[in-house]
């Protein structure tokens, strides 16, 4: 099961944006197609409100609730949390849920360097973790996701990070490669399939190599070579 967590806002208790939900639907369909032969199910989460809202961390709480619902409805199935922007932070934060075995955070929105408390990483222990960030992202700082990946790698060796050179927050410029990377990670993590060589190398490499892995143009055309 993939739970797909949309982007949002730092502070807002308004109802979630229908657009942020709709933007994730093509990506959800692409992941579902990639895992169709394995029986993969993909659901896009609708948050209670569109903001993170400081210590309330509403999207992370909603992600944990959704994982509870997966267990209630489907039983003991492994869950991969996949999030973009604020949803990326929610995926990382909610990774400690017992049903979650892997996390994919794309362009995650993270606290600034001046935050009083660093973003927690202990909940990532025992999970497969992939972070993907565009180097030209002007909305969420790629360096912050690198620093979180550094800390996460110390707690959990099964952590890697890919950089999408010249791409922005939406990761549109190299969309096909990003989707192929996500699909490979999800299938490898949930169904114990072998990862593509770049993903396997990134997971095995020590920092900084495995945390600044460039996403090669054409990734996905011949994943197993």
Secondary structure as the mmCIF struct_conf table of DSSP 4:
data_model
#
loop_
_struct_conf.conf_type_id
_struct_conf.id
_struct_conf.beg_label_comp_id
_struct_conf.beg_label_asym_id
_struct_conf.beg_label_seq_id
_struct_conf.end_label_comp_id
_struct_conf.end_label_asym_id
_struct_conf.end_label_seq_id
STRN STRN1 UNK A 2 UNK A 5
STRN STRN2 UNK A 9 UNK A 9
BEND BEND1 UNK A 10 UNK A 11
BEND BEND2 UNK A 14 UNK A 14
HELX_LH_PP_P HELX_LH_PP_P1 UNK A 15 UNK A 17
HELX_RH_AL_P HELX_RH_AL_P1 UNK A 18 UNK A 34
TURN_TY1_P TURN_TY1_P1 UNK A 35 UNK A 35
HELX_RH_3T_P HELX_RH_3T_P1 UNK A 36 UNK A 38
TURN_TY1_P TURN_TY1_P2 UNK A 39 UNK A 39
STRN STRN3 UNK A 42 UNK A 45
HELX_LH_PP_P HELX_LH_PP_P2 UNK A 46 UNK A 47
BEND BEND3 UNK A 48 UNK A 50
STRN STRN4 UNK A 51 UNK A 51
HELX_RH_3T_P HELX_RH_3T_P2 UNK A 54 UNK A 56
HELX_RH_AL_P HELX_RH_AL_P2 UNK A 58 UNK A 74
BEND BEND4 UNK A 76 UNK A 76
STRN STRN5 UNK A 79 UNK A 84
TURN_TY1_P TURN_TY1_P3 UNK A 85 UNK A 85
HELX_RH_AL_P HELX_RH_AL_P3 UNK A 86 UNK A 93
HELX_RH_3T_P HELX_RH_3T_P3 UNK A 94 UNK A 96
BEND BEND5 UNK A 97 UNK A 97
TURN_TY1_P TURN_TY1_P4 UNK A 98 UNK A 99
STRN STRN6 UNK A 100 UNK A 106
BEND BEND6 UNK A 107 UNK A 107
TURN_TY1_P TURN_TY1_P5 UNK A 113 UNK A 114
BEND BEND7 UNK A 116 UNK A 117
HELX_LH_PP_P HELX_LH_PP_P3 UNK A 118 UNK A 120
HELX_RH_3T_P HELX_RH_3T_P4 UNK A 122 UNK A 124
TURN_TY1_P TURN_TY1_P6 UNK A 125 UNK A 126
BEND BEND8 UNK A 127 UNK A 127
STRN STRN7 UNK A 128 UNK A 134
TURN_TY1_P TURN_TY1_P7 UNK A 135 UNK A 136
BEND BEND9 UNK A 138 UNK A 140
HELX_RH_AL_P HELX_RH_AL_P4 UNK A 142 UNK A 155
BEND BEND10 UNK A 157 UNK A 158
STRN STRN8 UNK A 159 UNK A 164
TURN_TY1_P TURN_TY1_P8 UNK A 165 UNK A 166
TURN_TY1_P TURN_TY1_P9 UNK A 169 UNK A 170
TURN_TY1_P TURN_TY1_P10 UNK A 173 UNK A 174
HELX_RH_AL_P HELX_RH_AL_P5 UNK A 175 UNK A 190
BEND BEND11 UNK A 191 UNK A 191
HELX_LH_PP_P HELX_LH_PP_P4 UNK A 193 UNK A 196
HELX_RH_AL_P HELX_RH_AL_P6 UNK A 197 UNK A 204
BEND BEND12 UNK A 205 UNK A 205
HELX_LH_PP_P HELX_LH_PP_P5 UNK A 206 UNK A 206
TURN_TY1_P TURN_TY1_P11 UNK A 207 UNK A 208
HELX_RH_3T_P HELX_RH_3T_P5 UNK A 209 UNK A 211
BEND BEND13 UNK A 212 UNK A 212
STRN STRN9 UNK A 213 UNK A 214
TURN_TY1_P TURN_TY1_P12 UNK A 217 UNK A 224
#
